[in-house]
Amino acid sequence: MPLESGLLEILACPACHAPLTERDTELICTDTSCGLAYPVRDGIPVLLVDEARRPA
């Protein structure tokens, strides 16, 4: 389920404060040096660095 566009505009990566983009069931940091992927569970973004997936 896609997030509301207004919500995505105000969210930022907790680690580096870069904007996030939505891909499948994750929010991806747009900063290439960070690149963390945060899960979205039941339509709720989990913006915890400990829960984020590191880039491959």
DRENDO-1510 file (C-alpha; in Angstrom, 1 decimal, always signed):
<recs>
REC; n; res; u; v; w
REC; 1; MET; +0.0; +0.0; +0.0 .
REC; 2; PRO; +1.6; +3.3; -1.0 .
REC; 3; LEU; +2.1; +6.0; +1.5 .
REC; 4; GLU; +0.3; +9.3; +1.3 .
REC; 5; SER; +2.3; +11.7; -0.9 .
REC; 6; GLY; +2.3; +14.4; +1.8 .
REC; 7; LEU; +3.8; +12.0; +4.4 .
REC; 8; LEU; +6.6; +10.9; +2.1 .
REC; 9; GLU; +7.5; +14.6; +1.5 .
REC; 10; ILE; +8.2; +15.2; +5.2 .
REC; 11; LEU; +10.0; +12.0; +6.1 .
REC; 12; ALA; +13.8; +11.8; +6.1 .
REC; 13; CYS; +16.4; +9.2; +6.8 .
REC; 14; PRO; +17.1; +9.2; +10.5 .
REC; 15; ALA; +20.8; +8.4; +9.9 .
REC; 16; CYS; +21.7; +11.1; +7.4 .
REC; 17; HIS; +18.6; +13.3; +7.0 .
REC; 18; ALA; +18.4; +12.7; +3.2 .
REC; 19; PRO; +15.0; +12.4; +1.5 .
REC; 20; LEU; +13.4; +8.9; +1.2 .
REC; 21; THR; +11.9; +7.2; -1.8 .
REC; 22; GLU; +9.3; +4.4; -1.7 .
REC; 23; ARG; +10.1; +1.1; -3.3 .
REC; 24; ASP; +7.9; -2.0; -2.8 .
REC; 25; THR; +7.6; -2.4; +1.0 .
REC; 26; GLU; +10.6; -0.2; +1.9 .
REC; 27; LEU; +11.6; +3.4; +2.1 .
REC; 28; ILE; +15.1; +3.9; +0.6 .
REC; 29; CYS; +17.5; +6.7; +1.5 .
REC; 30; THR; +18.4; +8.7; -1.5 .
REC; 31; ASP; +21.9; +9.5; -0.2 .
REC; 32; THR; +24.3; +7.2; -2.1 .
REC; 33; SER; +26.8; +7.0; +0.8 .
REC; 34; CYS; +24.0; +5.9; +3.2 .
REC; 35; GLY; +21.4; +4.0; +1.2 .
REC; 36; LEU; +19.6; +2.4; +4.2 .
REC; 37; ALA; +16.3; +0.7; +3.4 .
REC; 38; TYR; +13.6; +1.1; +6.1 .
REC; 39; PRO; +10.7; -1.4; +6.2 .
REC; 40; VAL; +7.0; -0.4; +6.0 .
REC; 41; ARG; +4.9; -2.7; +8.1 .
REC; 42; ASP; +1.1; -2.5; +7.8 .
REC; 43; GLY; +1.4; +0.9; +6.1 .
REC; 44; ILE; +3.6; +2.3; +8.9 .
REC; 45; PRO; +7.2; +3.3; +8.2 .
REC; 46; VAL; +9.6; +1.9; +10.7 .
REC; 47; LEU; +12.3; +4.5; +10.7 .
REC; 48; LEU; +14.7; +2.9; +13.2 .
REC; 49; VAL; +18.3; +2.6; +12.1 .
REC; 50; ASP; +18.5; -0.8; +13.9 .
REC; 51; GLU; +15.6; -2.1; +11.8 .
REC; 52; ALA; +17.0; -0.8; +8.5 .
REC; 53; ARG; +18.6; -3.0; +5.8 .
REC; 54; ARG; +22.1; -2.1; +4.7 .
REC; 55; PRO; +22.7; -1.6; +1.0 .
REC; 56; ALA; +24.0; -4.6; -0.9 .
</recs>
